[in-house]
Amino acid sequence: MIAALLACLLTVPFASTSDDPPNLVVIIADDLGYADVGFNGCQDIPTPHIDRIAAEGVRFTDGYVTSAVCGPSRAGLITGRYQHRFGSSLNPTIDPTVHNGVPRDELTIAEMLRPAGYTSMAVGKWHLGTFPGLRPRERGFDEFYGFLSGGHDYFAENLTLEDLSEVRKQWDWYRTKLLHNGERVATEAYLTDELSDAAADFVDRAHDGPFFLYLAYNAPHTPMQATEEYLARFPELEGRRKVYAAMVSAMDDGIGRVLDALDRQGVADNTFVVFLSDNGGARNNASSNDPLRGFKRELFEGGVRVPLAMRWPVQLPAGAVYEHPMTSLDIAATIAAAAGEGVASNPDKPLDGVDIRPFVNGRTTDRPYDAVYWWVPNHDEVAIRVGDSKAIEFRGKENQDKPERFLFDLAADASETSNTADREPTAALELIERVRRWTETMVPPAYPALGSWDPTKQ
Ligand code: CA
């Protein structure tokens, strides 16, 4: 132990301590499959840098997001509150003339940290509002480099629109030039590389800290696009899986550059690094959620249980595995608790997440959550996990009288193959009634959904 401490002191002479306000780096992949990182057993796509976060920190086997699609999941993460509390339940329209994101009376993590002296930058995909007042630099971030839409074209030569005002048909918002703070800029590099370099550059500039880097890749979300450099790494793969592998590999390279910047600046020890996907792998990007059932958009585990790892050397153990459910809501709760005095909070809007530290460090063996809830209001779908029991109910327009109901024991059946709702109808009903009561305390969707904006009809 003493030798290890000495080695640490010798190699990192100015290492920060656990008393300083920590830096926060949140890295979000987009539609990445549960099984598509090395730390969850991926065989065909090496992810050494993502795996480093888990190896030097904690791997969560049961890490959840609060929605099976992009926008609502990010709204929950960035506020630390179930997004249904403020109507961010659907993927929002990109129409910049419609109020379409997290309401201004909710605090983002950047807004929480700003009064405590943090500098914050958002890089990549926003998808939390294009309406004036809802954009990154109006939501606590000092800097923004990225795009406001829910997905984007990866090739620089395709980014030809000067602004959303030039969008003439659906999905053309994938082709806007990138925004650097308030300005549209021409770029040359593959989008994932562009975002990685901006993120590493921010660490190099902001390391006097404390800082918050929100690095939201759109990879490996569609469109399936990769450069020859990355495709050439996978000669044994074919078709969409080959392109997907190249897209994930580019992201992993970039995460390596961000981790290198933390090392280079001597701030890695007291930087809380979180890696996760915003939802499960999608059906259309050749991802794998094995052994989980389902994909993005579904409330089976494959839609909401995601690859999740956290590293924070002065606070968390290295090489640990945590198996109780944790959620993306915990990022805000943990950094708010750790950043100390000056962090903004709203007593009327308490955070839903937990400070992960006592749980992961073994100071308590309790489960962090009595229950984890999911709700898809436009499809009338709910799900709940209590202990290892998971219940799901689909009650769409066609089956109001006879809803489709599922009950699983995730401890024995993580793949959700054995539905026991018919055999244990009372247990299933109790759980469904519990999540239904919870939804009644939430608010309905507050904006039109993605795809409702048809620029050809303007
Ligand atoms: Ca997504």
Residues whose N, C-alpha, C, O or C-beta is under 5 A from the ligand:
A	BS01	CA	D30 D31 V69 C70 D278 N279
